Amino acid sequence: MVPVLLPIAVSFGIDPLHFGVIVVMNLSIGMITPPYGITLYVASSVANRSVLQVSRKIGLPFMLIFAILMMTTFFPQLALYFPDALMPITIPN
């Protein structure tokens, strides 16, 4: 879906790097939440615990990742601070 949504996001004025950060953070949330969270199943297998036991323990990390996702979504400066600091000069096309 990213190749379809990226041109739409750019047409709305969203920086492609910011859009990429949002996509990756959403994917990381999807990897730890049931029913399709593959990381959840791997963690339960490694820990020899049931998926229910492991999913009860991801509440706090999930809320933290979700809060960071909301902050970077609504305040793009947070996601773009380091790339802007590393590349202060814009290269013309």
N, C-alpha and C positions, 0 to 999 in steps of 0.2 A: 504494500500500500504506500510505502514511502515514495517511490517514483511517481505515483499519481498525486499524492498530497503535497509534495515539495513545491511544484510549480504554483499550486494554489496558495500555499503559505507565503511564498515569495511575492506573489501578486498582491497579497494583503499587507506586505511590508515587513514580514517576519524574517529575521536574519536566518540564513540556512544553517549556520552553526547552532544557533539557539534552538531551531526546530530539531536538529539532530540530538541535542541534549535532552529535549523533552521526549523524543521518541525512545531513546535509550533508557531513560528513567522509567517510562511507562512499561517498557519491556521487562525491566528488572522487577517491577511490581508484579507483573503478570507471571514471572517465573517463580515467585514465592507464594502466590495465592492459589488456593484450591478453586476449581477441580482440575485445572490443567497445569498447575505449578510443578514442572519437572524437577526443579531444585528442591521442592518440598519432599518429593518422593525419594530423591537421592539422599537427602539429609535423614529421612526416616530409616532408610536402608542402612546407612553408615552407622547411625546411632542405635540400631536395633530397637527402635521405638515405632509405635503405630503412627500413621499419618495424623491422626487426631491429636496425639500427644505433641507432636512437633508443631502442628498448626496452632495449638494453644500458646506456644512459646514465641511465635513470630509477631504477636500483637504489637509490642513496643517497637521493634525494628520497622514493622510495616507503617506505623504511625509516623515514625521519624522520616522514613523515605517519602511518604506521602506529603508531609509538611515541607520537606526540601523541594519536592516536585512543585508544590503550589508556589513556593517562594521564587523558584527559578522561572516558572511560567509567567507569573505576574510582574516580576522584576528581572527583566532580561540582563541587566547590568551584572547581576550575580553570576550568571552563566558565562558572560562574555568578558569579565574583568581580566582574567589571566590571558586569554588569547589576544585581547587588545593591548595588554601590557607587553606581551612578547613581540607583537607585530605592530609597532606604533606608526609605521609608514605604510600607507596604502599604495599598492602597486596598480597603476592604471592598466586597463585592458588593452 
